[in-house]
């Protein structure tokens, strides 16, 4: 199958392109600079895009990282870097009759859940990331209304030492100054990077799957449990909780609030469709991430 990938140079996009190619797909990467490889196609998300003939699926992972200080201007960039490319790609899928759009989203859709378990049938929250995810998913409507199979990947926190949720924690934990955030009671929607890639490939190949899909591990853990597991894996203490004020100084008020949010997310769609995790526990996912 010819698969077009947008946002294919980042933490998730690079290994996903490799996974697609290894499975025998022809991968076309959309880039915003002059192409340097024959499998790249230049595009500008600010303008309509024409995708290659016989494209069988589009996978969109566009979006700047949220692990930065949340100024008002950066919050606008977080939104526009997701919604604008999604809108253009959904319009292209609709216009060209492309059968599949797999689009990134996030478990932030659910907002603060506390100890309440949520799955794909649960409604949205009402904070910044929840509203962002709802608008992001809404931008795929042109493709859905045109009859394409649209899958919205509500990604949790992929674990890998080279990026994502885990990388920025490794240095403080190795220095013995890592710790839980506040009370540590908040739930973390983790997933191993390997299982994230396998799940993305799974939804691509299973035509009955459409709509939102939670890409999170089957056994959520609390921040306190995750902190103990990471400290144990690195053979370091993790005694002192990280104060909210410290996180706010480094990342800003809004990002600090998000860091203390609880998301007890279950991957019902994956489990109902027979997906088997290589790393079904946080401990096994962490061991894989630190290999």
C-alpha positions, 0 to 999 in steps of 0.5 A: 500500500502507498502510505503518506505520512505527515509529521514523519520526522519526529519521535513517533513518526521516524520509527513508524515510517521504518515500521511501515517500510519493513512491512512492505508499504511504500512510504511517502513522507511529507516535508516542508523543505526541499526534498532530499530523498526520492520518497519525500514530497514537499507541502505547505500546510497553509495551502491545499495539498495534492497527494500522490495517485493511488494513495491507500492511507494517510497518517498524520502525526503533525504537531509541535511538542508540548514539553515547553513553557506554555506562553500564550503564543506557544499555546497558539502554536500548539493548536495551529500546528495540529489543526491546520495540517489536519484540516488540509489533509482531511480535505485532500483525503475527501477530495481525492477519495483516499480510503483511510486517514489515521490522525493523531490525537491525545488522551488529553481529550478526557481532561482530568479524570481523577480515579474514574476510568475512561475509555473511547466511549467517554466524553471530553474534558474542559481544559486546554488539552481537552478542547485542543483534542476535541477540535483536532479530531473535529478537523478530520470531519471532511474525510469522514463525511466523504466516506473515508475510514478515519481513526483518531489515535488518542496517544498516551505517554510512549516510553523510550529513553530517547524521547517523549515522557521518559527522556527528560526524567532520566537525568534528575533520577540518575542524579538522585533528585527525581521524585513523584509529582505532588501526592503522586496519586494521579494516573499515568496513561503510559505505553511502550514505544514498541506497542505504540508502533504495533498498535498504529500498524494494527489499526491500519490493517484492521478495516473494522476499526474507526473512530477514537482509539486509546493508545495506552497500556492496559494497566495504568499506574499512578505517578507514585508507582511510576516514580518508584519503578523508575528509581528502582530500575536506575538504582537511585533514590526518589525520596522528595516530591517535586513541588508544583511551584518548581514545575510552574517556574520551568514550564509555566502555569498551564503546563504545570497544571497538566503535569499534575492531572490524572488520566486513568485511560483504558484501551477498550477498542484495542482490547476488544479487537484482539490486540496483544501487548508485548509490554502489558505492564509499566515495569516491562515497558520501562525495562524495554525503554531503558534497554 
